[in-house]
């Protein structure tokens, strides 16, 4: 879902988080390269954390249930984010992110506290958001949930862009989205965790 050194991943720890280092790629990342740090920005060791560490830290502080965070520049998510648009409720699976849409945070420079704050706002009541002219963020209670969310968001953004290219997309009504929210309360493994 990322090319080269774009994107980053983190996991909450009792003392803060582990995050991928600055400038690494999937090919070069090693366990010893992961950066342990406090959510206040204190780095434990001599490896430089991802430039987006403040966004990860802010999200963990604002979302107590988040244990893992995936940030990518995946193609379809980034393409929609470059339109500065939310992903609307065109498909019932959008409800899997906690609302009737996936919000797009306004653009600000990457790696800044301003981006961290805008991402937190876009994530309110959601488990994913788009970042304008940048990419996306997905969070989860475990690594699988965060990665699955990232893959689902990329799939939905691709489907939405394909549908828009073919014509006018029919959005689901508020009642149809509410019915999907209700149906998912008893669907799959997530329902068993409640």
Secondary structure, DSSP 8 states (H G I E B T S, - for coil): ---TT--EEEEEETTEEEE-BTT--TTT--GGG-EEE-TTS-EESSS-B-TTHHHHHHHHHH-TT--EEEEE--HHHHHHHTTT--B-SSSGGGGGGTSSSB-EE----TTSHHHHHHHHHHHTT-SEEEETTTEEEEEESSHHHHHHHHHHHHHHHHHHHHHHHHS------HHHHHHHHHHHTTSHHHHHH-
